[in-house]
């Protein structure tokens, strides 16, 4: 009798409509529009994978409301890390990796979610033997893009539309993310330390293209000193994480993107 009553309670409309205290279902979680668009993109990919349709989990970065509102503890940098020491070191002696601390950074969690859809990059960020400087655009920068990262860029000459071809969409996304991965840490200041992004290094499409960072302002200029990624003068907000295999830099813009 007890099990029958429990089952009845579980299946009642009242039980199904239960809302946890303090949760307002009419208020969308932060970044909901962006995440909704990305979920639709991922769902369209899954429809083409009928063989594994019954066992494929939801997209890793399609976060639940609870995950968005309460992403867990933030692992802070020291005050000097955040503002003054970009490029000064690639390891803090910690056994943690970039993959360990990336999910805890609220201000860059859109980009962090995209990285988890690229298996080769996830493996790199988990590997203590591969130092990396991850250039992570702020959520505000991601939301202000003229189009989603998996959509075709202007001037695309492949003749294949990402809107109709899941492989093309996935490759566009991979390009966007890997162009924000510098496969070196510490990454020293100056054009003499210019390097290729992981995308250019792997594909060789732009073998001569390199990026570097430098300081602007400060001193006698009267301007606040800032660090910028060149070319493009993308402003570095700060180092939001420094672990054994590299650093995470937050950016006000995006790299190599029109």
Secondary structure in CASP SS format (residue, H / E / C, confidence):
PFRMAT SS
TARGET T0000
AUTHOR 0000-0000-0000
METHOD secondary structure of the structure
MODEL  1
X C 1.00
X H 1.00
X H 1.00
X H 1.00
X H 1.00
X H 1.00
X H 1.00
X H 1.00
X H 1.00
X H 1.00
X H 1.00
X C 1.00
X H 1.00
X H 1.00
X H 1.00
X H 1.00
X C 1.00
X C 1.00
X C 1.00
X C 1.00
X C 1.00
X C 1.00
X C 1.00
X C 1.00
X C 1.00
X C 1.00
X C 1.00
X C 1.00
X C 1.00
X C 1.00
X C 1.00
X H 1.00
X H 1.00
X H 1.00
X H 1.00
X H 1.00
X H 1.00
X H 1.00
X H 1.00
X H 1.00
X H 1.00
X H 1.00
X H 1.00
X H 1.00
X H 1.00
X H 1.00
X C 1.00
X C 1.00
X C 1.00
X H 1.00
X H 1.00
X H 1.00
X C 1.00
X C 1.00
X C 1.00
X C 1.00
X C 1.00
X C 1.00
X C 1.00
X C 1.00
X C 1.00
X C 1.00
X C 1.00
X C 1.00
X H 1.00
X H 1.00
X H 1.00
X H 1.00
X H 1.00
X C 1.00
X C 1.00
X C 1.00
X C 1.00
X C 1.00
X C 1.00
X C 1.00
X C 1.00
X C 1.00
X H 1.00
X H 1.00
X H 1.00
X H 1.00
X H 1.00
X C 1.00
X C 1.00
X C 1.00
X C 1.00
X C 1.00
X C 1.00
X C 1.00
X C 1.00
X C 1.00
X C 1.00
X C 1.00
X C 1.00
X C 1.00
X C 1.00
X H 1.00
X H 1.00
X H 1.00
X H 1.00
X H 1.00
X C 1.00
X C 1.00
X C 1.00
X H 1.00
X H 1.00
X H 1.00
X H 1.00
X H 1.00
X H 1.00
X H 1.00
X H 1.00
X H 1.00
X H 1.00
X C 1.00
X C 1.00
X C 1.00
X H 1.00
X H 1.00
X H 1.00
X H 1.00
X H 1.00
X H 1.00
X H 1.00
X H 1.00
X C 1.00
X C 1.00
X C 1.00
X C 1.00
X C 1.00
X E 1.00
X E 1.00
X E 1.00
X E 1.00
X E 1.00
X E 1.00
X C 1.00
X H 1.00
X H 1.00
X H 1.00
X H 1.00
X H 1.00
X C 1.00
X C 1.00
X C 1.00
X C 1.00
X C 1.00
X C 1.00
X C 1.00
X C 1.00
X C 1.00
X C 1.00
X C 1.00
X C 1.00
X C 1.00
X C 1.00
X C 1.00
X C 1.00
X C 1.00
X C 1.00
X C 1.00
X C 1.00
X C 1.00
X C 1.00
X H 1.00
X H 1.00
X H 1.00
X H 1.00
X H 1.00
X H 1.00
X H 1.00
X H 1.00
X H 1.00
X H 1.00
X H 1.00
X H 1.00
X H 1.00
X C 1.00
X C 1.00
X E 1.00
X E 1.00
X C 1.00
X C 1.00
X C 1.00
X C 1.00
X C 1.00
X C 1.00
X C 1.00
X C 1.00
X H 1.00
X H 1.00
X H 1.00
X C 1.00
X E 1.00
X C 1.00
X E 1.00
X H 1.00
X H 1.00
X H 1.00
X H 1.00
X H 1.00
X H 1.00
X C 1.00
X C 1.00
X C 1.00
X C 1.00
X C 1.00
X C 1.00
X C 1.00
X E 1.00
X E 1.00
X E 1.00
X E 1.00
X E 1.00
X E 1.00
X C 1.00
X C 1.00
X H 1.00
X H 1.00
X H 1.00
X C 1.00
X C 1.00
X C 1.00
X C 1.00
X E 1.00
X E 1.00
X E 1.00
X E 1.00
X E 1.00
X C 1.00
X C 1.00
X C 1.00
X E 1.00
X E 1.00
X E 1.00
X E 1.00
X E 1.00
X E 1.00
X E 1.00
X E 1.00
X E 1.00
X E 1.00
X C 1.00
X C 1.00
X E 1.00
X E 1.00
X E 1.00
X E 1.00
X E 1.00
X E 1.00
X C 1.00
X C 1.00
X C 1.00
X C 1.00
X C 1.00
X C 1.00
X C 1.00
END
